[in-house]
Amino acid sequence: MRIFSWPRRLGLHALSLVSPPACPVCQKPLPRQGLSILCARCRPSLAPRSLCLRCGRELPKLAGLANHQALSCRFCRPLHPKFQGIISLAPYQGTWREAVLTFKSQPQSDLTWQLAHKIRRMVERYFSWKTIHAIVPVPARQNRETHPAYRLALNLSSISRRPCLPVLAFTKKVLPQRGLTRGERLRNMRRTLISRQPLHGQTVLVVDDVMTTGATVQECARALKNAGAQAVFAALLAQGTLE
């Protein structure tokens, strides 16, 4: 699979000669070749984890089992989620939190391409690109063009050769999720989205930056399935927790 188009590869090479890539957390120079996102000191935040493949949450470590997976966990079993699976690159904490914040403040930077490549490999590892027909970004409440999830979905679409379909739209105003309890977040997002086009029989991948309670992804999955989607998976940069 082609990683970059030739014009973009040449452009990135020329840019790296003038301004070498740097770690978004500590600004330490990165190798000019490769797709390293973080430097060696900050990279442990991306170490493999034990995951629930249904809700994406990190599982407790089990004796004798390293980086194990489960099809569901005690958190998501009672919730009857609309989505089939969620994966995230790392917990939203420490050095990885700083990297995600850098991306959110500069969603049109080359860091977005690096993150998209990381997600592409993660999806291939835990799910399969063969089953995914389209990529759907979480909808923006204001300017879509600068929304982090939309920019990430565009880049992921380019390297995975799957169409980016920004089909989700809000049907009413919602409160900012920040500061709300888990129950309030679920109620705030309930029945707030629609798909503007049918997706009969398609398996789609929802893309977002950070998930905390899963309320937004749950509502995305509901709206997409109402539009005919057969299955909904989600890929995230980070998995957060309520403070």
C-alpha positions in Angstrom: 0.0 0.0 0.0 1.3 3.4 -0.9 1.9 5.5 2.3 2.2 9.0 0.8 1.6 10.3 -2.6 4.8 11.3 -4.4 4.1 15.1 -4.3 3.5 14.9 -0.6 6.6 12.7 0.1 8.8 15.2 -1.7 7.1 18.1 0.1 7.7 16.4 3.5 11.3 15.6 2.6 12.0 19.2 1.6 10.3 20.5 4.8 12.3 18.2 7.0 15.6 19.5 5.5 14.6 23.0 6.7 12.7 22.1 9.9 13.5 18.6 11.2 10.6 16.8 12.9 10.3 17.1 16.6 8.6 15.2 19.4 5.3 17.1 20.1 5.7 16.6 23.8 9.3 17.6 24.6 10.4 19.1 21.2 13.4 16.7 21.0 14.4 16.1 17.3 13.0 12.9 15.7 14.7 10.8 13.0 14.1 12.2 9.6 13.1 8.8 8.3 10.2 6.8 9.6 6.9 7.6 11.2 7.9 8.0 14.8 5.4 10.2 16.7 7.3 10.5 20.0 10.9 10.4 21.0 12.4 7.4 22.8 11.9 9.0 26.2 8.2 9.8 25.6 7.4 6.7 23.6 6.6 4.3 26.6 3.2 6.0 26.8 2.3 4.1 23.6 3.3 0.7 25.0 0.9 -2.2 24.1 -2.0 -2.6 26.6 -4.6 -5.2 27.6 -7.8 -4.0 26.0 -11.6 -4.7 25.9 -12.2 -4.8 22.2 -15.9 -3.8 22.7 -15.5 -0.5 24.6 -11.7 0.1 24.3 -11.1 0.3 28.0 -7.9 -0.9 29.5 -8.2 -4.3 31.3 -6.7 -5.2 34.6 -3.4 -7.1 34.3 -3.7 -10.8 34.7 -0.9 -13.0 36.0 1.0 -14.7 33.2 -0.9 -12.8 30.5 0.6 -9.8 28.8 -1.4 -7.5 26.6 -4.4 -9.8 26.5 -7.8 -8.8 24.9 -11.4 -9.5 25.7 -14.6 -9.2 23.6 -16.4 -7.4 26.4 -15.8 -6.3 30.0 -17.8 -5.6 33.2 -18.1 -2.0 32.2 -19.7 -2.4 28.8 -21.7 -5.6 29.2 -24.6 -3.9 31.0 -24.7 -0.9 28.6 -25.7 -2.9 25.4 -23.5 -0.6 23.2 -24.6 0.1 19.7 -21.1 -0.2 18.4 -19.2 -3.4 17.7 -15.8 -2.3 18.9 -13.6 0.6 20.0 -9.8 0.9 20.0 -7.6 3.8 21.2 -3.9 4.4 20.9 -3.3 5.1 24.6 -4.8 6.5 27.8 -5.4 10.3 27.8 -2.7 11.0 30.4 0.9 12.0 30.8 3.0 12.5 27.7 0.3 11.1 25.4 -2.1 13.7 26.6 0.4 16.4 25.7 0.8 14.9 22.2 -3.0 14.8 21.7 -3.4 18.4 22.9 -0.7 19.4 20.4 -2.6 17.7 17.6 -5.9 19.4 18.6 -4.3 22.8 18.5 -2.7 22.1 15.1 -5.0 19.6 13.3 -3.5 20.5 9.9 0.1 19.7 10.8 2.1 16.7 9.7 1.5 15.2 13.2 -2.0 14.4 11.9 -0.5 12.2 9.2 1.6 10.4 11.7 -1.4 9.8 14.0 -3.4 8.6 11.0 -0.8 6.0 10.2 -0.7 4.8 13.8 -4.5 4.4 13.7 -4.3 2.6 10.4 -1.9 0.0 11.8 -4.0 -0.3 15.0 -7.2 -1.0 13.1 -5.4 -3.7 11.0 -4.1 -5.3 14.2 -7.4 -5.5 16.2 -10.1 -5.4 13.4 -9.5 -5.6 9.7 -9.6 -3.0 6.9 -11.1 -5.6 4.6 -14.4 -5.3 6.4 -14.5 -1.5 6.6 -16.3 0.3 3.8 -16.0 4.0 5.0 -14.6 6.3 7.6 -17.0 8.7 9.4 -15.7 11.6 11.5 -17.5 12.6 14.7 -19.4 15.7 13.6 -18.2 19.2 14.4 -20.5 21.6 16.3 -18.9 24.6 14.4 -16.3 24.7 11.7 -15.9 21.3 10.2 -12.7 22.1 8.2 -10.6 22.7 11.3 -12.2 20.1 13.5 -9.5 17.6 14.7 -11.7 14.5 14.1 -12.4 15.6 10.6 -8.8 16.3 9.7 -7.7 13.0 11.2 -10.5 11.2 9.2 -9.4 12.8 6.0 -5.8 11.7 6.4 -6.8 8.2 7.5 -9.1 8.0 4.4 -6.2 8.9 2.1 -3.8 6.3 3.4 -6.4 3.5 3.9 -8.1 4.1 0.6 -11.5 4.2 2.2 -13.9 7.1 1.5 -14.3 9.8 4.2 -18.1 10.4 4.7 -18.9 13.4 7.0 -22.5 12.3 7.0 -23.4 12.9 10.7 -25.1 16.1 11.7 -26.6 17.5 14.9 -30.4 17.9 15.0 -30.3 20.2 18.0 -27.9 22.1 20.2 -26.0 20.1 22.9 -24.1 21.3 25.9 -20.3 21.0 26.0 -19.6 17.5 27.5 -16.7 18.9 29.7 -17.7 19.1 33.3 -20.8 16.8 33.0 -21.2 13.5 34.9 -21.4 10.3 33.0 -25.2 10.2 33.2 -25.5 13.8 32.1 -23.2 13.1 29.1 -25.4 10.2 28.0 -28.6 12.3 28.3 -27.0 15.3 26.7 -26.1 13.3 23.5 -29.1 11.1 23.3 -30.9 11.3 19.9 -29.0 14.4 18.8 -27.5 13.0 15.5 -28.7 11.9 12.1 -27.0 10.6 9.0 -27.6 12.7 6.0 -27.3 9.7 3.6 -28.1 6.0 3.7 -25.4 3.5 4.5 -27.2 0.3 3.7 -25.2 -2.8 4.6 -21.9 -0.8 5.2 -19.4 -1.3 8.0 -18.1 2.1 9.1 -15.2 3.3 11.2 -16.0 6.3 13.4 -13.0 8.5 14.1 -12.6 10.9 17.1 -9.8 12.3 19.2 -10.7 11.5 22.9 -13.4 9.3 24.4 -14.4 9.6 28.0 -17.8 7.9 28.7 -18.5 6.8 25.1 -21.7 8.9 24.9 -20.7 10.5 21.6 -19.6 7.3 20.0 -22.8 5.5 21.2 -24.9 8.2 19.6 -22.9 8.1 16.4 -23.4 4.4 16.2 -27.2 4.7 16.8 -27.6 7.3 14.0 -25.4 5.3 11.6 -27.3 2.1 12.2 -30.6 4.0 11.7 -29.2 4.9 8.3 -28.7 1.3 7.5 -25.1 0.6 8.6 -24.5 -3.0 9.3 -21.7 -2.5 11.9 -20.0 0.4 13.5 -16.4 0.4 14.9 -14.5 3.4 16.4 -10.9 4.4 16.5 -9.6 7.0 18.9 -6.4 8.8 19.7 -7.0 8.4 23.5 -9.2 6.9 26.1 -10.0 9.4 28.9 -11.6 9.0 32.3 -14.0 11.3 34.3 -12.1 13.2 37.0 
